[in-house]
């Protein structure tokens, strides 16, 4: 089985916990080595957040469970990187 090393998630979360605490709690998942969060959209009820998580063997089920325990919902998986290392995207002629 290959190893999940990076995943980018589109998450809908309540205002509480605040983004700093939410991100810190997700970073506390055992398989997560690091996480970056960005606020994409804000309304009166919820926040739409982009999470990018990295680790040597991410446990997606544990990440999903932690997000749910904090009141969040994963809308989509926007990027996934599997294998021995993370392949960084490069611009191609099709990108122009």
One Martini backbone bead per residue (centre of mass of N, CA, C, O) as a GRO file, in nm:
protein
   96
    1UNK     BB    1   0.098   0.035   0.021
    2UNK     BB    2   0.063   0.359   0.000
    3UNK     BB    3   0.155   0.697   0.089
    4UNK     BB    4   0.021   0.960   0.258
    5UNK     BB    5   0.161   1.304   0.247
    6UNK     BB    6  -0.071   1.485   0.102
    7UNK     BB    7  -0.352   1.710   0.185
    8UNK     BB    8  -0.633   1.886   0.041
    9UNK     BB    9  -0.897   2.069   0.207
   10UNK     BB   10  -1.245   2.133   0.204
   11UNK     BB   11  -1.383   2.322   0.477
   12UNK     BB   12  -1.657   2.323   0.701
   13UNK     BB   13  -1.693   2.558   0.976
   14UNK     BB   14  -1.731   2.679   1.262
   15UNK     BB   15  -1.641   2.951   1.453
   16UNK     BB   16  -1.640   2.724   1.675
   17UNK     BB   17  -1.349   2.713   1.661
   18UNK     BB   18  -1.105   2.889   1.597
   19UNK     BB   19  -0.866   2.867   1.359
   20UNK     BB   20  -0.622   2.825   1.543
   21UNK     BB   21  -0.742   2.591   1.710
   22UNK     BB   22  -0.824   2.406   1.481
   23UNK     BB   23  -0.538   2.369   1.363
   24UNK     BB   24  -0.402   2.262   1.621
   25UNK     BB   25  -0.583   2.009   1.649
   26UNK     BB   26  -0.509   1.883   1.376
   27UNK     BB   27  -0.198   1.874   1.436
   28UNK     BB   28  -0.253   1.650   1.674
   29UNK     BB   29  -0.254   1.439   1.485
   30UNK     BB   30  -0.039   1.184   1.477
   31UNK     BB   31   0.027   1.187   1.144
   32UNK     BB   32   0.080   1.494   1.172
   33UNK     BB   33   0.337   1.733   1.092
   34UNK     BB   34   0.153   1.943   0.919
   35UNK     BB   35  -0.042   2.262   0.900
   36UNK     BB   36  -0.248   2.457   0.676
   37UNK     BB   37  -0.450   2.757   0.690
   38UNK     BB   38  -0.739   2.899   0.507
   39UNK     BB   39  -0.947   3.160   0.456
   40UNK     BB   40  -1.208   3.184   0.217
   41UNK     BB   41  -1.491   3.202   0.383
   42UNK     BB   42  -1.749   3.421   0.533
   43UNK     BB   43  -2.015   3.390   0.764
   44UNK     BB   44  -2.247   3.384   1.016
   45UNK     BB   45  -2.206   3.053   1.061
   46UNK     BB   46  -1.945   3.002   0.870
   47UNK     BB   47  -1.638   2.843   0.750
   48UNK     BB   48  -1.417   2.844   0.478
   49UNK     BB   49  -1.153   2.595   0.454
   50UNK     BB   50  -0.809   2.545   0.392
   51UNK     BB   51  -0.631   2.231   0.408
   52UNK     BB   52  -0.282   2.145   0.464
   53UNK     BB   53  -0.137   1.822   0.485
   54UNK     BB   54   0.150   1.663   0.649
   55UNK     BB   55   0.322   1.337   0.613
   56UNK     BB   56   0.455   1.004   0.628
   57UNK     BB   57   0.141   0.889   0.719
   58UNK     BB   58  -0.155   0.960   0.665
   59UNK     BB   59  -0.464   0.955   0.855
   60UNK     BB   60  -0.756   1.012   0.720
   61UNK     BB   61  -0.962   0.911   0.931
   62UNK     BB   62  -0.848   1.082   1.169
   63UNK     BB   63  -0.890   1.355   1.036
   64UNK     BB   64  -1.192   1.335   0.984
   65UNK     BB   65  -1.268   1.293   1.284
   66UNK     BB   66  -1.151   1.558   1.395
   67UNK     BB   67  -1.321   1.749   1.227
   68UNK     BB   68  -1.597   1.645   1.330
   69UNK     BB   69  -1.546   1.703   1.638
   70UNK     BB   70  -1.525   2.027   1.549
   71UNK     BB   71  -1.780   2.058   1.326
   72UNK     BB   72  -1.677   1.958   1.059
   73UNK     BB   73  -1.667   1.950   0.687
   74UNK     BB   74  -1.595   1.769   0.407
   75UNK     BB   75  -1.620   1.864   0.072
   76UNK     BB   76  -1.311   1.820  -0.035
   77UNK     BB   77  -1.055   1.682  -0.235
   78UNK     BB   78  -0.795   1.881  -0.393
   79UNK     BB   79  -0.540   1.707  -0.284
   80UNK     BB   80  -0.296   1.438  -0.356
   81UNK     BB   81  -0.009   1.260  -0.202
   82UNK     BB   82   0.177   0.981  -0.313
   83UNK     BB   83   0.453   0.802  -0.174
   84UNK     BB   84   0.790   0.859  -0.119
   85UNK     BB   85   0.711   1.150  -0.235
   86UNK     BB   86   0.658   1.481  -0.314
   87UNK     BB   87   0.510   1.614  -0.592
   88UNK     BB   88   0.569   1.893  -0.760
   89UNK     BB   89   0.427   2.125  -0.928
   90UNK     BB   90   0.434   2.211  -1.280
   91UNK     BB   91   0.457   2.401  -1.535
   92UNK     BB   92   0.286   2.409  -1.842
   93UNK     BB   93   0.163   2.476  -2.149
   94UNK     BB   94  -0.141   2.440  -2.048
   95UNK     BB   95  -0.118   2.686  -1.827
   96UNK     BB   96  -0.116   2.939  -2.048
   0.00000   0.00000   0.00000
